């Protein structure tokens, strides 16, 4: 398609967009009484209007039933989490038995590493990407310390080539082969939080397992954003947060994936009573008998007040479907890229998009170096109703989330960006 940098063309794209009406199902902040252009769904998604009713339902049941709400609420709290595996399995490409919800993201990654990072004297190294999200870096460091190793010996970072912003697949595969028999675990972010690069999960997983390692994925920026086939790709384990592209609210519950081939294995795990045999849970037995599937990794009674917004979200995803989301994601991200290049021609500054241009290696996010600009431009955007994300030294991250961003938003952003530079 040949794009145009006009409001009329953007409106035409919106009129053809089958997801356009979902904008009205979200609550937007306002600046000077006008709805903002929201580009930070890669950090915290907007609140769906339906979310409040899901929370209110639990509050009302708590008021009316108290403890009996576990069994007599409209959605009994005792098995509230069992409403998630079916819709979540379609979002991440899994069997329902391979998916559960519990805790928060880094907590779940730690718990999964209990099972999947079992270092020995000769096989103890972890491969991750350079500039992994800081929480992952801290997790790796603390895990190898816990097992008696030094981070500088046990953690192997795959680095970008000098002068390049993204990591080449061939370099990842070469590093896996190089570490070889010393490799215990590969754990990478499915989408790099800084650059927006999408990694080849299928190929990397196969390479890591061929080397004799377990392979897991931090899907914080991937779940609800990219096409995932975790079961078919033979991924060992994965976890993701629900508050970015899945719009469940700040710091909310995390999803977990454990491949079915591990469900009846003797992998160690940290146990708790909510992972115990459901039919016998209230018999208060002394010995742990795990629930079949990923649910056997659950530990505590699930916080249903946190799960309620997540349930509202996954039910919306079930209505829309990942194929429709991805189709719009690709189109609106390409249109945003076009707008940036068009504005670049009209101003003295230079925009360098560091997210891969190859559609297979990018998703909803464009990370942009604003050469010649500083923090003042970011401040201008924020004051003029564009909510975006600033990363030092001069990068803005733009995530045109397909559920609630419009093509006209992309056009308006371009105009605000241009005036912000020209008005200096």
C-alpha positions as CSV (number, residue, x, y, z in Angstrom):
1,X,0.0,0.0,0.0
2,X,1.2,3.5,-0.8
3,X,0.7,5.6,2.3
4,X,-0.1,9.4,2.5
5,X,0.7,11.8,5.2
6,X,-2.8,13.4,5.3
7,X,-5.6,13.4,7.8
8,X,-8.0,12.3,5.1
9,X,-5.9,9.2,4.3
10,X,-5.5,8.3,8.0
11,X,-9.3,8.5,8.4
12,X,-9.7,6.3,5.4
13,X,-7.5,3.7,7.0
14,X,-9.5,3.9,10.2
15,X,-12.8,3.5,8.3
16,X,-11.4,0.2,6.9
17,X,-10.1,-1.0,10.3
18,X,-12.2,-3.9,11.7
19,X,-10.8,-3.1,15.2
20,X,-11.4,0.6,15.2
21,X,-14.4,0.4,17.5
22,X,-12.3,-1.1,20.3
23,X,-10.9,2.4,20.9
24,X,-14.2,3.2,22.6
25,X,-13.8,0.3,25.0
26,X,-10.8,1.9,26.7
27,X,-10.4,4.8,29.1
28,X,-7.8,7.4,27.9
29,X,-6.1,10.0,30.0
30,X,-6.7,13.6,28.9
31,X,-4.5,16.6,28.4
32,X,-6.3,20.0,28.3
33,X,-9.5,18.1,28.0
34,X,-8.5,16.1,24.9
35,X,-7.9,12.4,24.7
36,X,-4.2,11.6,24.6
37,X,-2.3,9.7,21.9
38,X,-1.1,6.8,23.9
39,X,2.2,5.1,22.9
40,X,3.2,3.4,26.1
41,X,1.1,0.2,26.0
42,X,4.5,-1.5,26.0
43,X,4.9,-0.3,29.6
44,X,1.3,-0.2,30.9
45,X,-1.8,-0.8,28.8
46,X,-4.9,1.4,29.1
47,X,-7.8,0.3,31.3
48,X,-10.6,-1.4,29.4
49,X,-14.0,0.0,30.4
50,X,-15.3,-3.5,31.2
51,X,-12.6,-4.0,33.8
52,X,-14.4,-2.2,36.7
53,X,-17.4,-4.5,36.4
54,X,-15.2,-7.6,36.9
55,X,-13.7,-6.1,40.0
56,X,-17.0,-4.9,41.3
57,X,-18.4,-8.4,40.9
58,X,-15.8,-9.8,43.3
59,X,-16.3,-6.9,45.8
60,X,-20.0,-7.5,45.8
61,X,-19.6,-11.3,46.2
62,X,-17.2,-10.6,49.1
63,X,-19.7,-8.4,50.7
64,X,-22.6,-10.8,50.3
65,X,-20.9,-14.2,50.8
66,X,-17.7,-13.4,52.7
67,X,-15.6,-16.7,52.9
68,X,-18.4,-18.6,51.1
69,X,-17.6,-16.6,48.0
70,X,-14.9,-19.3,47.4
71,X,-17.7,-21.6,46.4
72,X,-20.9,-19.6,45.9
73,X,-19.8,-16.4,44.1
74,X,-21.0,-16.0,40.5
75,X,-17.4,-16.9,39.5
76,X,-16.3,-19.0,42.5
77,X,-12.9,-17.9,43.8
78,X,-11.9,-21.5,44.5
79,X,-11.4,-22.2,40.8
80,X,-11.3,-18.6,39.4
81,X,-7.9,-19.3,37.7
82,X,-9.4,-22.1,35.7
83,X,-11.1,-19.5,33.4
84,X,-7.7,-18.5,32.0
85,X,-6.0,-21.6,30.4
86,X,-8.4,-21.8,27.4
87,X,-8.2,-18.2,26.2
88,X,-4.5,-17.8,27.2
89,X,-3.5,-20.9,25.4
90,X,-4.7,-19.3,22.1
91,X,-2.8,-16.1,22.8
92,X,0.5,-17.9,23.4
93,X,0.1,-21.0,21.3
94,X,-0.1,-23.7,23.9
95,X,-2.3,-26.5,25.2
96,X,-4.6,-25.3,28.0
97,X,-2.9,-27.7,30.4
98,X,0.5,-25.9,29.7
99,X,-0.7,-22.5,30.9
100,X,-1.5,-21.0,34.3
101,X,-1.6,-17.6,36.1
102,X,0.1,-16.8,39.4
103,X,2.3,-14.3,41.1
104,X,4.2,-11.7,39.1
105,X,6.7,-12.0,36.3
106,X,10.1,-12.1,37.9
107,X,8.8,-14.2,40.8
108,X,7.5,-16.7,38.3
109,X,10.8,-16.7,36.4
110,X,12.6,-17.4,39.6
111,X,10.3,-20.2,40.5
112,X,10.6,-21.7,37.0
113,X,14.4,-21.5,37.3
114,X,14.1,-23.7,40.4
115,X,12.9,-26.4,38.0
116,X,14.8,-25.6,34.8
117,X,18.2,-24.2,36.0
118,X,19.9,-27.2,37.5
119,X,23.7,-26.4,37.2
120,X,26.4,-29.0,37.6
121,X,30.1,-28.6,38.0
122,X,30.6,-28.7,34.2
123,X,27.2,-27.5,32.8
124,X,26.3,-24.2,34.6
125,X,26.2,-21.3,32.2
126,X,23.3,-19.2,31.2
127,X,23.0,-17.4,27.9
128,X,21.0,-14.2,27.8
129,X,20.9,-11.1,25.6
130,X,23.0,-8.0,26.2
131,X,20.9,-5.3,27.9
132,X,18.2,-7.7,29.0
133,X,15.6,-6.0,31.1
134,X,17.3,-5.1,34.4
135,X,15.0,-7.3,36.5
136,X,16.1,-10.3,34.4
137,X,19.8,-9.3,34.9
138,X,19.3,-9.2,38.7
139,X,17.5,-12.5,38.6
140,X,20.4,-14.2,36.7
141,X,22.9,-12.7,39.1
142,X,21.1,-13.8,42.2
143,X,20.4,-17.3,40.8
144,X,24.0,-18.1,39.9
145,X,25.1,-16.7,43.3
146,X,22.6,-18.9,45.0
147,X,24.1,-22.0,43.2
148,X,27.6,-21.0,44.2
149,X,28.9,-19.5,40.9
150,X,30.2,-16.1,39.9
151,X,28.1,-14.1,37.5
152,X,31.1,-13.2,35.4
153,X,31.8,-16.9,34.9
154,X,28.2,-18.2,34.6
155,X,26.3,-15.5,32.7
156,X,27.1,-15.2,29.0
157,X,25.7,-12.2,27.2
158,X,25.2,-12.2,23.5
159,X,26.3,-8.8,22.3
160,X,25.5,-6.6,19.4
161,X,28.1,-6.0,16.8
162,X,29.9,-2.7,17.1
163,X,27.8,0.0,15.4
164,X,24.7,-2.1,15.3
165,X,21.6,-1.8,17.4
166,X,20.2,-5.3,17.2
167,X,21.6,-8.8,17.8
168,X,22.0,-11.1,14.8
169,X,20.4,-14.5,14.9
170,X,23.6,-16.1,13.6
171,X,25.6,-14.6,16.6
172,X,23.1,-16.1,19.0
173,X,23.4,-19.5,17.4
174,X,27.2,-19.3,17.3
175,X,27.3,-18.4,21.0
176,X,25.1,-21.4,21.9
177,X,27.5,-23.6,19.9
178,X,30.5,-22.0,21.4
179,X,29.4,-22.5,25.0
180,X,28.3,-26.0,24.1
181,X,28.6,-28.6,26.9
182,X,28.9,-25.9,29.6
183,X,25.4,-24.5,28.7
184,X,22.7,-25.2,31.2
185,X,20.0,-22.6,30.3
186,X,19.1,-20.1,27.5
187,X,16.7,-17.4,28.8
188,X,16.1,-14.5,26.5
189,X,13.4,-11.8,26.2
190,X,11.1,-12.7,23.3
191,X,11.0,-9.0,22.4
192,X,13.8,-6.8,23.5
193,X,12.3,-4.0,25.7
194,X,14.7,-1.3,24.4
195,X,14.9,-1.9,20.7
196,X,11.7,-3.8,20.1
197,X,13.6,-6.5,18.3
198,X,11.7,-9.8,18.0
199,X,13.8,-12.9,18.4
200,X,13.4,-16.1,16.5
201,X,12.1,-18.2,19.4
202,X,11.6,-21.4,17.4
203,X,15.2,-21.5,16.0
204,X,16.9,-20.4,19.2
205,X,14.9,-22.9,21.2
206,X,15.9,-25.7,18.9
207,X,19.6,-24.7,19.0
208,X,19.7,-24.4,22.8
209,X,18.1,-27.8,23.3
210,X,20.4,-29.4,20.7
211,X,23.3,-28.2,22.9
212,X,21.7,-30.0,25.9
213,X,20.3,-27.0,27.6
214,X,16.8,-26.0,28.8
215,X,15.4,-23.0,27.0
216,X,12.9,-20.5,28.5
217,X,11.6,-17.1,27.5
218,X,10.6,-13.9,29.2
219,X,7.6,-12.8,27.1
220,X,6.8,-9.6,28.9
221,X,6.9,-7.6,25.6
222,X,5.7,-10.6,23.5
223,X,2.5,-11.9,25.0
224,X,-0.5,-10.3,23.3
225,X,1.8,-8.6,20.8
226,X,3.4,-11.3,18.6
227,X,2.3,-14.7,17.2
228,X,3.5,-17.3,19.6
229,X,3.5,-21.1,19.2
230,X,5.1,-22.2,22.4
231,X,3.9,-25.8,22.3
232,X,4.9,-26.4,18.7
233,X,8.2,-24.6,19.1
234,X,9.0,-27.0,22.0
235,X,9.8,-24.2,24.4
236,X,10.6,-25.6,27.9
237,X,9.1,-22.8,29.9
238,X,8.0,-19.2,29.7
239,X,6.5,-16.4,31.7
240,X,5.0,-13.0,30.9
241,X,3.4,-10.1,32.6
242,X,-0.2,-9.1,31.9
243,X,-0.1,-5.3,32.3
244,X,1.6,-4.3,29.0
245,X,-0.2,-5.4,25.8
246,X,-2.7,-7.3,27.8
247,X,-4.1,-4.3,29.8
248,X,-4.7,-5.9,33.2
249,X,-3.4,-3.1,35.4
250,X,-0.2,-2.0,37.0
251,X,2.1,-4.8,38.3
252,X,-0.6,-7.4,37.8
253,X,-0.5,-11.2,37.7
254,X,1.8,-13.2,35.5
255,X,1.1,-16.0,33.1
256,X,3.3,-19.2,33.0
257,X,3.9,-21.9,30.4
258,X,5.4,-25.3,31.1
259,X,5.6,-27.7,28.2
260,X,3.5,-30.8,28.6
261,X,6.6,-33.1,28.4
262,X,7.6,-31.8,31.8
263,X,4.3,-32.2,33.5
264,X,5.0,-35.7,34.9
265,X,8.8,-35.3,35.2
266,X,10.7,-35.3,38.4
267,X,11.9,-31.7,38.0
268,X,12.3,-30.0,41.4
269,X,9.8,-27.2,42.2
270,X,8.9,-25.0,45.1
271,X,5.4,-26.3,46.2
272,X,2.4,-24.8,47.8
273,X,-1.1,-25.9,48.5
274,X,-2.7,-24.4,45.5
275,X,-0.5,-26.6,43.3
276,X,-1.7,-29.7,45.2
277,X,-4.3,-32.1,43.8
278,X,-7.5,-30.1,43.5
279,X,-9.8,-32.9,44.6
280,X,-7.8,-33.5,47.8
281,X,-6.6,-29.9,48.5
282,X,-8.9,-29.4,51.6
283,X,-8.0,-32.7,53.1
284,X,-4.8,-30.9,54.3
285,X,-2.6,-33.9,53.4
286,X,1.1,-33.7,54.5
287,X,2.6,-34.8,51.2
288,X,2.5,-32.8,48.0
289,X,0.6,-34.3,45.0
290,X,0.9,-31.8,42.2
291,X,-2.0,-30.8,39.9
292,X,-1.5,-32.2,36.4
293,X,0.0,-29.6,34.1
294,X,1.3,-26.1,34.6
295,X,-1.1,-25.6,37.5
296,X,1.1,-27.9,39.5
297,X,3.6,-25.0,39.7
298,X,1.1,-22.8,41.6
299,X,1.9,-22.1,45.2
300,X,-0.6,-19.8,46.9
301,X,-4.3,-19.2,46.9
302,X,-4.8,-17.0,43.9
303,X,-5.5,-13.2,44.4
304,X,-8.8,-13.0,42.6
305,X,-9.0,-9.2,42.9
306,X,-5.8,-9.1,40.7
307,X,-7.1,-11.8,38.4
308,X,-10.4,-10.0,37.7
309,X,-8.8,-7.3,35.4
310,X,-6.8,-10.0,33.7
311,X,-9.9,-12.0,33.0
312,X,-11.6,-9.0,31.5
313,X,-8.6,-8.6,29.2
314,X,-8.2,-12.2,28.0
315,X,-11.9,-12.4,27.2
316,X,-11.5,-9.3,25.0
317,X,-8.5,-11.0,23.3
318,X,-10.7,-14.0,22.8
319,X,-13.2,-11.8,21.0
320,X,-10.6,-10.2,18.8
321,X,-8.2,-13.0,18.1
322,X,-4.4,-12.7,17.6
323,X,-4.6,-12.8,13.8
324,X,-6.7,-9.7,13.6
325,X,-4.5,-7.9,16.2
326,X,-1.3,-8.8,14.3
327,X,-2.7,-7.7,11.0
328,X,-3.5,-4.3,12.3
329,X,-0.3,-4.1,14.3
330,X,1.7,-4.6,11.2
331,X,-0.2,-2.0,9.2
332,X,-0.4,0.7,11.9
333,X,3.3,0.3,12.8
334,X,4.2,0.6,9.1
335,X,2.1,3.7,8.9
336,X,3.9,5.2,11.9
337,X,7.2,4.4,10.4
338,X,6.1,6.2,7.2
339,X,5.0,9.2,9.2
340,X,8.3,9.4,10.9
341,X,10.2,9.4,7.6
342,X,7.9,12.0,6.2
343,X,8.4,14.4,9.2
344,X,12.1,13.7,9.0
345,X,12.1,15.3,5.6
346,X,10.5,18.5,6.9
347,X,12.8,19.2,9.9
348,X,16.5,19.6,10.6
349,X,16.7,16.8,13.0
350,X,17.3,13.2,12.0
351,X,15.3,10.2,13.2
352,X,17.0,6.9,13.3
353,X,14.6,3.9,13.9
354,X,16.7,1.3,15.7
355,X,13.9,-1.3,15.6
356,X,14.5,-3.8,12.8
357,X,12.8,-2.8,9.5
358,X,12.2,-6.5,8.7
359,X,8.6,-7.3,9.7
360,X,9.6,-10.7,11.0
361,X,11.9,-9.0,13.6
362,X,9.6,-6.4,14.9
363,X,6.1,-6.1,16.4
364,X,4.3,-3.1,17.9
365,X,7.2,-1.0,19.0
366,X,9.4,1.5,17.2
367,X,12.4,2.8,19.1
368,X,13.7,6.0,17.6
369,X,16.9,7.9,18.1
370,X,16.1,11.7,17.9
371,X,19.5,12.9,16.7
372,X,19.8,16.6,17.3
373,X,17.1,16.6,20.0
374,X,17.0,16.3,23.7
375,X,14.7,15.8,26.6
376,X,12.9,19.0,25.9
377,X,11.2,17.4,22.8
378,X,9.9,14.6,24.9
379,X,8.6,17.1,27.4
380,X,6.9,19.0,24.6
381,X,5.2,15.8,23.4
382,X,3.9,15.0,26.8
383,X,2.6,18.5,27.4
384,X,0.8,18.3,24.0
385,X,-1.0,15.1,24.6
386,X,1.4,12.4,23.3
387,X,2.2,9.9,26.1
388,X,5.4,8.2,25.1
389,X,8.5,6.8,26.7
390,X,12.0,8.4,27.0
391,X,15.2,6.3,27.3
392,X,18.6,8.0,27.7
393,X,20.4,9.4,25.8
394,X,17.7,10.4,23.3
395,X,15.5,7.5,22.4
396,X,11.7,7.5,22.4
397,X,9.8,4.2,22.3
398,X,6.5,4.3,20.4
399,X,4.0,1.4,20.7
400,X,0.9,1.9,18.5
401,X,-1.1,-0.8,20.2
402,X,-3.7,-2.0,17.7
403,X,-6.6,-2.3,20.2
404,X,-6.7,1.4,21.0
405,X,-4.5,3.4,18.7
406,X,-5.9,4.8,15.4
407,X,-4.3,5.7,12.2
408,X,-5.4,9.3,12.7
409,X,-3.4,9.2,16.0
410,X,-0.3,8.4,13.9
411,X,-1.0,11.4,11.7
412,X,-1.6,13.7,14.6
413,X,1.5,12.5,16.3
414,X,3.5,13.4,13.3
415,X,2.2,17.0,13.3
416,X,2.8,17.5,17.0
417,X,6.3,16.1,16.6
418,X,7.0,18.4,13.7
419,X,5.8,21.5,15.5
420,X,7.7,20.5,18.6
421,X,10.9,20.6,16.6
422,X,10.2,23.7,14.5
423,X,9.1,25.7,17.6
424,X,12.4,25.4,19.4
